[in-house]
């Protein structure tokens, strides 16, 4: 997969790209990551990428000419092909695993890091394909959201995760539920014991326990996810039991 990140702080992206899963993906050849400094396309001696908003008001606005020129210089490397262009913005649709899977299936992704008060609307209208937010809060710039998107997408690229790190059973994965609890050695720590079923070696019972715990955790922490989760008839019976237990305790 090819990913370009357009930013006024390329050092932030480059530093993070040399660690963890993104580094592994690059080394395996699964990910081609490049950063583009938007300032390189500025036309004044101060390398400005922003200007005052027409009509007045607080803050500065990212200029359309420098952003378009930066993006088009990259697009020119593959005539006839076009990346899926994403803008990181608090106005975008909230990032979730379904969106991540969609982005991971695209061969070429361009992420533009928003800054200042916002971007010139003509960028949004004529260049951007998608707008993504990582939460209902304001950050200084779009670099951190871009890195969140990059990390989430990279994990789904073929061959990046080993068998021991499979993404299939993780929270928000295929069935839309939160993941079950995990335990490791020692089996008893300060009197807190690992559930006996996990020590039994009975894989069928372990699978049942994990499924029940996943349903229980989702019900307690993110009940909204159950509205769109992939539930079997057995799952629904377990949820009914869990709700009865919860109502009885409260």
ZALUMRO-141469 format. One record per residue (C-alpha): residue number from 1; y negated, z negated, x negated. Coordinates in Angstrom, 1 decimal. Last residue first. Layout:
+------+--------+--------+--------+
: nuti :      Y :      Z :      X :
+------+--------+--------+--------+
:  NUM :      Y :      Z :      X :
...
+------+--------+--------+--------+
//
This chain:
+------+--------+--------+--------+
: nuti :      Y :      Z :      X :
+------+--------+--------+--------+
:  250 :    3.2 :  -40.5 :   29.0 :
:  249 :    6.7 :  -40.9 :   27.8 :
:  248 :    8.2 :  -39.6 :   31.0 :
:  247 :    6.0 :  -36.6 :   31.0 :
:  246 :    7.0 :  -35.8 :   27.5 :
:  245 :   10.7 :  -36.1 :   28.2 :
:  244 :   10.3 :  -33.9 :   31.3 :
:  243 :    8.4 :  -31.4 :   29.2 :
:  242 :   11.1 :  -31.4 :   26.6 :
:  241 :   13.8 :  -30.8 :   29.2 :
:  240 :   11.9 :  -27.9 :   30.7 :
:  239 :   11.3 :  -26.5 :   27.3 :
:  238 :   15.1 :  -26.6 :   26.6 :
:  237 :   15.8 :  -24.7 :   29.8 :
:  236 :   13.2 :  -22.1 :   28.9 :
:  235 :   14.7 :  -21.7 :   25.5 :
:  234 :   18.1 :  -21.2 :   27.1 :
:  233 :   16.7 :  -18.4 :   29.3 :
:  232 :   15.4 :  -16.8 :   26.2 :
:  231 :   11.8 :  -16.9 :   25.1 :
:  230 :    9.7 :  -14.4 :   23.2 :
:  229 :    6.3 :  -16.1 :   23.0 :
:  228 :    3.3 :  -14.9 :   25.0 :
:  227 :    2.6 :  -17.9 :   27.2 :
:  226 :    4.3 :  -20.2 :   24.8 :
:  225 :    1.6 :  -19.7 :   22.3 :
:  224 :   -0.9 :  -21.6 :   24.4 :
:  223 :    1.3 :  -24.7 :   24.1 :
:  222 :    0.1 :  -25.0 :   20.4 :
:  221 :    0.7 :  -28.5 :   19.1 :
:  220 :    3.1 :  -30.3 :   21.4 :
:  219 :    4.8 :  -27.3 :   23.0 :
:  218 :    4.9 :  -25.4 :   19.7 :
:  217 :    6.4 :  -28.4 :   18.0 :
:  216 :    9.1 :  -28.9 :   20.7 :
:  215 :   10.0 :  -25.2 :   20.7 :
:  214 :   10.4 :  -25.2 :   17.0 :
:  213 :   12.3 :  -28.4 :   17.1 :
:  212 :   14.7 :  -27.0 :   19.6 :
:  211 :   15.3 :  -23.9 :   17.6 :
:  210 :   15.8 :  -25.9 :   14.4 :
:  209 :   18.4 :  -28.2 :   16.1 :
:  208 :   20.3 :  -25.2 :   17.5 :
:  207 :   20.3 :  -23.5 :   14.1 :
:  206 :   21.6 :  -26.7 :   12.5 :
:  205 :   24.3 :  -27.0 :   15.1 :
:  204 :   25.5 :  -23.5 :   14.3 :
:  203 :   25.2 :  -24.0 :   10.6 :
:  202 :   27.4 :  -27.1 :   10.5 :
:  201 :   26.9 :  -28.3 :    6.9 :
:  200 :   26.3 :  -31.8 :    8.2 :
:  199 :   23.3 :  -32.7 :    6.1 :
:  198 :   20.7 :  -31.0 :    8.4 :
:  197 :   22.4 :  -32.6 :   11.4 :
:  196 :   21.8 :  -36.0 :   10.0 :
:  195 :   18.1 :  -35.8 :   10.2 :
:  194 :   16.6 :  -36.6 :    6.7 :
:  193 :   16.0 :  -40.3 :    6.4 :
:  192 :   12.7 :  -42.2 :    6.0 :
:  191 :   13.7 :  -45.5 :    4.3 :
:  190 :   11.3 :  -45.0 :    1.4 :
:  189 :   12.8 :  -41.6 :    0.9 :
:  188 :   16.4 :  -40.9 :    2.0 :
:  187 :   17.9 :  -37.5 :    1.6 :
:  186 :   16.0 :  -37.0 :   -1.6 :
:  185 :   15.8 :  -34.1 :   -1.6 :
:  184 :   14.4 :  -31.5 :    0.9 :
:  183 :   13.2 :  -31.4 :    4.5 :
:  182 :   11.5 :  -28.8 :    6.7 :
:  181 :   10.2 :  -29.1 :   10.3 :
:  180 :   10.6 :  -26.1 :   12.7 :
:  179 :    8.2 :  -23.1 :   12.6 :
:  178 :    5.6 :  -22.5 :   15.3 :
:  177 :    6.6 :  -19.9 :   17.9 :
:  176 :    5.6 :  -16.3 :   18.3 :
:  175 :    9.2 :  -14.9 :   18.4 :
:  174 :    8.7 :  -12.4 :   15.5 :
:  173 :    6.6 :  -14.6 :   13.2 :
:  172 :    3.8 :  -17.0 :   14.3 :
:  171 :    5.2 :  -19.7 :   12.2 :
:  170 :    7.8 :  -18.5 :    9.6 :
:  169 :   11.3 :  -17.5 :   10.5 :
:  168 :   11.2 :  -13.8 :    9.5 :
:  167 :    8.9 :  -14.3 :    6.5 :
:  166 :   11.7 :  -14.6 :    4.1 :
:  165 :   11.0 :  -16.7 :    1.0 :
:  164 :   14.5 :  -17.3 :   -0.3 :
:  163 :   15.3 :  -13.6 :    0.2 :
:  162 :   12.4 :  -12.7 :   -2.1 :
:  161 :    9.0 :  -11.7 :   -0.7 :
:  160 :    7.3 :   -8.6 :   -2.1 :
:  159 :   10.1 :   -6.1 :   -1.4 :
:  158 :    8.5 :   -4.5 :    1.6 :
:  157 :    5.0 :   -5.6 :    2.3 :
:  156 :    4.8 :   -8.5 :    4.7 :
:  155 :    3.4 :  -11.0 :    2.3 :
:  154 :    0.7 :   -8.6 :    1.2 :
:  153 :   -0.8 :   -8.6 :    4.7 :
:  152 :   -1.3 :  -12.3 :    4.9 :
:  151 :   -2.7 :  -12.5 :    1.4 :
:  150 :   -5.1 :   -9.6 :    1.9 :
:  149 :   -6.4 :  -10.8 :    5.3 :
:  148 :   -7.1 :  -14.3 :    3.8 :
:  147 :   -8.7 :  -12.7 :    0.8 :
:  146 :  -11.0 :  -10.6 :    3.0 :
:  145 :  -11.9 :  -13.7 :    5.0 :
:  144 :  -12.9 :  -15.4 :    1.7 :
:  143 :  -15.0 :  -12.4 :    0.6 :
:  142 :  -16.9 :  -12.0 :    3.9 :
:  141 :  -19.9 :  -14.1 :    3.0 :
:  140 :  -21.6 :  -17.5 :    3.4 :
:  139 :  -19.2 :  -18.5 :    6.1 :
:  138 :  -19.8 :  -19.1 :    9.8 :
:  137 :  -17.3 :  -20.7 :   12.2 :
:  136 :  -15.1 :  -19.4 :   15.0 :
:  135 :  -12.2 :  -18.3 :   13.0 :
:  134 :  -10.7 :  -15.7 :   10.7 :
:  133 :  -12.7 :  -12.9 :   12.2 :
:  132 :  -11.8 :   -9.2 :   12.2 :
:  131 :  -13.7 :   -6.0 :   13.0 :
:  130 :  -11.8 :   -2.7 :   13.1 :
:  129 :  -12.5 :    1.0 :   12.6 :
:  128 :  -15.9 :    0.7 :   10.9 :
:  127 :  -17.8 :    3.7 :    9.6 :
:  126 :  -19.9 :    5.2 :   12.4 :
:  125 :  -20.8 :    2.4 :   14.9 :
:  124 :  -20.4 :   -0.6 :   12.6 :
:  123 :  -22.3 :    1.0 :    9.7 :
:  122 :  -25.0 :    2.2 :   12.2 :
:  121 :  -25.4 :   -1.4 :   13.3 :
:  120 :  -26.9 :   -2.4 :    9.9 :
:  119 :  -24.8 :   -5.3 :    8.7 :
:  118 :  -25.2 :   -9.0 :    9.3 :
:  117 :  -27.6 :  -11.9 :    8.7 :
:  116 :  -26.5 :  -12.0 :    5.0 :
:  115 :  -23.0 :  -10.7 :    4.2 :
:  114 :  -20.1 :   -8.7 :    5.5 :
:  113 :  -17.2 :   -7.9 :    3.2 :
:  112 :  -15.9 :   -4.4 :    3.8 :
:  111 :  -12.1 :   -4.1 :    3.8 :
:  110 :  -10.5 :   -0.7 :    3.2 :
:  109 :   -6.8 :   -0.3 :    4.0 :
:  108 :   -4.5 :    2.6 :    3.1 :
:  107 :   -0.8 :    2.9 :    4.0 :
:  106 :   -1.0 :    1.1 :    7.3 :
:  105 :    2.0 :   -1.0 :    8.4 :
:  104 :    0.6 :   -4.1 :    6.8 :
:  103 :   -2.5 :   -3.8 :    9.1 :
:  102 :   -0.3 :   -3.8 :   12.2 :
:  101 :    1.7 :   -6.7 :   11.0 :
:  100 :   -1.4 :   -8.7 :   10.3 :
:   99 :   -2.8 :   -7.9 :   13.7 :
:   98 :    0.4 :   -9.3 :   15.3 :
:   97 :    0.2 :  -12.3 :   13.0 :
:   96 :   -3.3 :  -13.3 :   14.2 :
:   95 :   -6.9 :  -12.7 :   13.2 :
:   94 :   -9.5 :  -13.4 :   15.8 :
:   93 :  -11.3 :  -10.2 :   17.0 :
:   92 :  -14.5 :   -9.6 :   15.2 :
:   91 :  -17.9 :  -11.2 :   15.8 :
:   90 :  -17.4 :  -13.7 :   13.0 :
:   89 :  -17.3 :  -10.7 :   10.7 :
:   88 :  -15.0 :   -9.1 :    8.1 :
:   87 :  -15.2 :   -5.4 :    8.6 :
:   86 :  -12.1 :   -3.3 :    8.5 :
:   85 :  -11.8 :    0.4 :    7.6 :
:   84 :   -8.3 :    2.0 :    8.1 :
:   83 :   -8.3 :    4.5 :    5.2 :
:   82 :   -8.9 :    8.2 :    5.5 :
:   81 :   -6.9 :   11.2 :    4.2 :
:   80 :   -8.0 :   14.8 :    4.1 :
:   79 :   -9.6 :   14.4 :    0.7 :
:   78 :   -8.1 :   11.4 :   -1.2 :
:   77 :  -10.5 :   10.3 :   -3.9 :
:   76 :  -13.4 :   11.2 :   -1.7 :
:   75 :  -12.7 :    8.2 :    0.4 :
:   74 :  -13.7 :    5.9 :   -2.5 :
:   73 :  -17.1 :    7.5 :   -2.9 :
:   72 :  -17.4 :    7.5 :    0.9 :
:   71 :  -17.1 :    3.7 :    1.1 :
:   70 :  -19.7 :    3.0 :   -1.6 :
:   69 :  -22.1 :    5.6 :   -0.3 :
:   68 :  -21.8 :    4.3 :    3.3 :
:   67 :  -22.4 :    0.7 :    2.2 :
:   66 :  -25.4 :    1.7 :    0.0 :
:   65 :  -27.0 :    3.8 :    2.7 :
:   64 :  -26.4 :    1.4 :    5.6 :
:   63 :  -28.3 :   -1.5 :    4.2 :
:   62 :  -27.0 :   -5.0 :    4.7 :
:   61 :  -29.4 :   -7.1 :    6.9 :
:   60 :  -31.6 :  -10.0 :    5.8 :
:   59 :  -32.3 :  -13.3 :    7.5 :
:   58 :  -34.7 :  -14.4 :   10.2 :
:   57 :  -36.4 :  -12.2 :   12.7 :
:   56 :  -38.6 :   -9.1 :   12.7 :
:   55 :  -38.3 :   -5.9 :   14.8 :
:   54 :  -36.6 :   -4.0 :   12.0 :
:   53 :  -34.5 :   -6.4 :    9.9 :
:   52 :  -35.6 :   -7.1 :    6.3 :
:   51 :  -33.5 :   -5.5 :    3.6 :
:   50 :  -30.1 :   -5.8 :    1.9 :
:   49 :  -28.0 :   -4.2 :   -0.8 :
:   48 :  -30.5 :   -4.5 :   -3.6 :
:   47 :  -29.7 :   -3.4 :   -7.1 :
:   46 :  -33.0 :   -4.9 :   -8.4 :
:   45 :  -33.9 :   -1.6 :  -10.1 :
:   44 :  -33.6 :    0.3 :   -6.8 :
:   43 :  -31.1 :    2.8 :   -5.5 :
:   42 :  -28.1 :    0.6 :   -4.7 :
:   41 :  -24.6 :    2.2 :   -5.1 :
:   40 :  -23.4 :   -0.1 :   -7.9 :
:   39 :  -24.4 :   -3.1 :   -5.7 :
:   38 :  -21.5 :   -2.3 :   -3.4 :
:   37 :  -19.1 :   -3.5 :   -6.1 :
:   36 :  -15.8 :   -1.9 :   -5.3 :
:   35 :  -12.6 :   -3.8 :   -5.7 :
:   34 :   -9.1 :   -2.3 :   -6.2 :
:   33 :   -5.6 :   -3.3 :   -5.1 :
:   32 :   -2.6 :   -1.2 :   -5.3 :
:   31 :    0.2 :   -3.2 :   -3.7 :
:   30 :    4.0 :   -2.7 :   -3.8 :
:   29 :    4.0 :   -1.8 :   -7.5 :
:   28 :    6.1 :   -4.8 :   -8.4 :
:   27 :    3.3 :   -6.2 :  -10.6 :
:   26 :    0.8 :   -5.7 :   -7.8 :
:   25 :    3.0 :   -7.5 :   -5.3 :
:   24 :    3.5 :  -10.4 :   -7.7 :
:   23 :   -0.2 :  -10.8 :   -8.3 :
:   22 :   -0.9 :  -10.8 :   -4.6 :
:   21 :    1.9 :  -13.4 :   -4.0 :
:   20 :    0.5 :  -16.0 :   -6.5 :
:   19 :   -2.4 :  -15.3 :   -8.8 :
:   18 :   -4.3 :  -12.6 :  -10.5 :
:   17 :   -5.8 :  -11.2 :   -7.3 :
:   16 :   -7.7 :  -14.4 :   -6.7 :
:   15 :  -10.0 :  -13.8 :   -9.7 :
:   14 :  -10.5 :  -10.1 :   -8.9 :
:   13 :  -11.6 :  -10.9 :   -5.4 :
:   12 :  -14.2 :  -13.5 :   -6.4 :
:   11 :  -15.4 :  -11.3 :   -9.3 :
:   10 :  -16.1 :   -8.5 :   -6.9 :
:    9 :  -19.1 :  -10.3 :   -5.5 :
:    8 :  -21.2 :   -7.7 :   -3.7 :
:    7 :  -18.1 :   -6.6 :   -1.8 :
:    6 :  -16.0 :   -3.6 :   -0.9 :
:    5 :  -12.3 :   -4.4 :   -0.9 :
:    4 :   -9.9 :   -1.5 :   -1.4 :
:    3 :   -6.2 :   -1.8 :   -0.5 :
:    2 :   -3.5 :    0.8 :   -1.2 :
:    1 :    0.0 :    0.0 :    0.0 :
+------+--------+--------+--------+
//
